[in-house]
C-alpha cells in the first residue's frame, strides 16, 4: 500500500489555496474563468494522489492519471483558444505618432 509523502501533501495544500479563492477571483476577473476546468482537474490530481495512500490505491491511481490527462487536454485547448482569440483574431496594434516627433 502506498504511503503518504510529505511533498504530495504540501502540493495539495498549496493548490488548495487558489482552489478556495477561485470563485472570488472570477468575480473580479472574468477572463480567467475559462482556465477553471483545467485548474480544478489539476486540483483533483493532487487530491487523488493523497487519497491513494489511505484507501483504494488502484482506483485513486487511475483517477490521478485520468485527471492528469484531462488537465493537460483542457489547458491545451484553453491556450489554443486564447491564442486564436487574442493573436489571430484580435485587433492589430496601431501606433499613432504625433506630427513632428522624431521616432528612432
Secondary structure, DSSP 4 states (H G I P E B T S, - for coil): -----HHHHHHHHHHHHHHHHHHHHHHH-GGGGGGHHHHHHHHHHHHHHHHTTTS-HHHHHHHHHHHHHHHHHHHHHHHHHHHIIIIISSPPP---PPTT----
